[in-house]
Amino acid sequence: MQVSEKTYKGIPASEGIAFGPAFLFQAVDLKIPPRAAAPVEQELKRFEEACQKAGQELEALKADVAKRTDAGTAAIFEAHQLMVADPMLADSVRSHLEAGETIETAVQAASQEIAAMLASMDNALFAAREADMRDVGRRLLRILLGIPDTSADGLKTPAIIVSQDLTPSDTTRFRPDLVLGFCTASGGLTSHVAILAHTLGLPAIVGLGEEALSHIPDGSRLILDGTRGELVVDPGPGTVDRYEEMKRQAAARLASIQTTMTREAVTADGHRVEIGANIGDADSASEAVRFGAEGVGLLRTEFLYLQNSQPPDEEQQVEAYRRVLEAMGDRPVIIRTLDIGGDKPPPYLKFDRELNPFLGWRAIRICLDDQALFKTQLRAVLRAAAGKRALLMYPMISSVEELRAANALLAEARKELESSDIPFGSNIPVGIMVETPAAAMLAEHLIRECDFFSLGTNDLTQYTLAVDRTNERVASLFQPLHPAVLMLIKKTIEAAHQQGKWVGMCGELAGMQKAIPILLGLGLDEFSMAARSIPEAKWLVSRFTIARAKQIAKQALSLPTAGEIEELMTGVLTETRGESEK
Amino acid sequence: MQEISIVVHNKVGLHARPAALFVQIAMAHQSKITVLKGEKIGNAKSILSILALGVNQDDTITIQADGADEGEALEKLAKLIEDNFGECR
């Protein structure tokens, strides 16, 4: 073994093994060092050169994007090219230079001013161009500062992305065909990168820690094991062989799993459960079907609300929901009403500064305060449901009054549509997310006033254990297999079943292999997860009889700690996989 | 100098892709080309200036061209708008 080999341990966030060089990503720090301005013409010459360079970069980017996506996406960079060459920008830059500024500060000021002007326009579509102007301004400034493009565009050969943290916009900017895996110093299981990696089917490790990051030089050889959460830097030949063997085994298992993928999810003794997908837009609906989704257990609607400076109108929403429903054919789709809060506020809702946004004004609380906003969504869901299998679900319910208030507004929305003769889905089932301990404790009352429950285990875990999953220092305390969480799940399922109603789950736990046998044993009726997890989940379900699952659940719930439950389940899974290979 | 007035029927107005196409055609001509919407005046060869006009669906704009190829420029720009920007959105 070579002396230089080092292994770091993080949180396994997305399964799989990748081999490749490290690509150290950091959002470039565009700090302008102070200097005296040269004569205007001299500064302008540098501006022209920078514009030319930016034009070339964008041309390459455009050609590249056009090759792998559609022309529409490439057009974004075409618009950027026009902005770089724009006389309005040039005029503004010149007047800043004439006021004695350097070209760097002039470009920064000019692009910010124009962006602010665009942002102030009352048409949301125009205002959205603000982001393009800022992006163009940053590109020019970076070139002027002579900083190489180490952002996403700089990724030109296949590599493992290593970073302090990755925002959703960072992650989507990488060329997907060049990304072998993700690895971040911060973050937990529910961070954006974990969710994205899972969706893309790429291995990922999060929460690796600052210390590890400083020992990974750019370009160093890495093995990323997203299943075990291990990152090997500069591996020796023996290590490489060992991981290659593991990767081969995993690939073989995957092949067998793919055959059960398209079938219904049935236990070994013929008990049927439903396995669906969590999705955020229409594009992922067809992908979900491809992975064997029998429905959508959670359609997040936030994407409609966060992309513009105005909330989506009724027509836009009807169209968006219809697209998903159509992509899913006759499979059921559970549409969750708006679930946002002060942690990512849309521009048109005024939030006070909140000390605890997760305990603050969010989700159903916002909707019940801003009834016009909520009713527009309810009307849109009702309309989209006409002739389709749509279900409606309210998030973050913590009292019976909230459910009643939401249902009262729904009744109003129905009446309005009825009296205007607009067709809508009159039999739409209505459910709530059980994601607060209060809802789980009140399950027997809540279920009398709705048709189904869906357990949101990410929030249920967070609120039950009082752990902020985004806080690195306590992220390891975020244990979805904590006995307290499992007890609340059990209580919720029992309460619903007593009333002859069904319970689904759309949190990460539903797709977690260690949890699936327990959930089966507790009687969960529907599992909804990232599309990529579906094939394996169906396979796993097919390995258990209900009697065995019940026994496992009973045993798990008798244990006092999450650690012991994990240990029990690791054993169960090893045993199950062993059996299947015989 | 020549000018024409025309209604923009395109669903999103002179925004994003339509604006880019409009500016690209304008830039291919030597004439000075100006777009007027109400009291606002924009340079047809500047995408930022065109975006700043905020031309929405069903707005009427006036295009003025001044130069050697003014006739051809107006004809091509008018055709782009009449053809609904090739149905692009």
Interface residues (C-beta under 8 A of the other chain):
Chain A: G72 A75 E78 A79 L82 M83 D86 P87 M88 L89 I114 M117 L118 M121 D122 N123 L125 F126 R129 M133
Chain B: V12 G13 H15 A16 R17 A19 A20 V23 Q24 N43 K45 S46 I47 L48 S49 L51 A52 G54 N56
